[in-house]
C-alpha cells in the first residue's frame, strides 16, 4: 500500500568528520587520561557542590510547603532529579537513591494530587543525615534500611492513588 | 591512537545546573575542545545557537522554562535554526524506555545517562563524528533516523504519523 505521506531519508554531508579528522575512529586514549586527571582534580570541589545541592533541596521543599502550586512542585522535582543524577558523581550514591525515590513520588503522582509533606520531609531529612554523616558506603545497613522504608512508603502512596 | 582535532570543535553546553556545566566543560577542555559556549536555559541556548552555530550540542533534559526536548524540536524544525542537522547529545537522569523514545522522537542523536563519565562522553562524541545517522523527513517528524542499520530497507508503515489509525494504514 502506498504511504499517505512520502518519507524522505537522506544522509547529510559529514561536516564534523571533515572538521576534526581522526583516521582510526576509536576513542582518543590520551584525551581520556587527561580528562580523568581533570576530574580527579575537580573532586576537591564535590563536597561543596553536594552541600549546595542539599541546601537548594531544603529551600525548594520550604517553598513548596509554603505555596504548594505547580511552579514550586516543578522546582522541587527538578532539584530532586538533579541530585539523583549528580550525587553519584560526588560519591554520594545513597543520596542519589533517596533523591530518586523523591523524584519518583513527585513525578508519578497526578498533578492534581498533593504530595504528602511528611513524606517529602522524610526524604529531605534522610538526604541531610546521609550528607551530614558523610555516608558514602552503599553497604551501610542503616542507610539501606532507610532507603527500603522510603521506597515502601512511596509505593503505598502511589498504590493508594492508582486504586482510587 | 586517534588524532581527532577536538580543538576545531565548537560545543554548546546547555544545563541549568552550574556544577554540571562545570563538570562537562572540564571534560571537554581536557579533550582539547577550546570553543565551549555555555547556556543556563533553553532560551539562552537558542539565542547562542543562532549567533554561533555550534558543531555539537550537549543538552540537559530537565531545565526550568524550555526543556531540552522542546529545544531539540526547535533546532530540528524551526526555519531560523542555523543547522537542523547539528548533533545533539542529551544528558539525562531519565533512563526509562518511554523517556528514551520521547527524546529520540524529538531528534536526539545520542544519550549520556547521568552520572556523567569521561569514557561515555568520549564514546558519544566519537559516535556523532564517526557514525552520523541518516535523517528522516515525514509529514510529522524531522530528525535523525532511529535505526542505526539498514535504514534504506524499511518498507513498513509510517510509524510517526499523527494518529495511530493513520500509522496502521
Interface residues (C-beta under 8 A of the other chain):
Chain A: X1 X3 X4 X5 X6 X7 X8 X9 X10 X11 X12 X14 X15 X16 X17 X19 X20 X21 X22 X23 X24 X25 X26 X27 X28 X29 X30 X31 X32 X34 X35 X36 X37 X38 X39 X42 X45 X49 X52 X53 X74 X75 X77 X78 X81 X82 X84 X85 X86 X87 X88 X89 X96 X103
Chain B: X1 X2 X3 X4 X5 X6 X8 X9 X16 X17 X19 X20 X22 X23 X26 X27 X29 X30 X31 X32 X55 X56 X62 X63 X64 X85 X87 X91 X92 X93 X114 X115 X116 X118 X119 X121 X122 X123 X126 X128 X129 X130 X132 X134 X135 X136 X137 X138 X139 X140 X145 X151 X152 X157 X158 X161 X166 X169
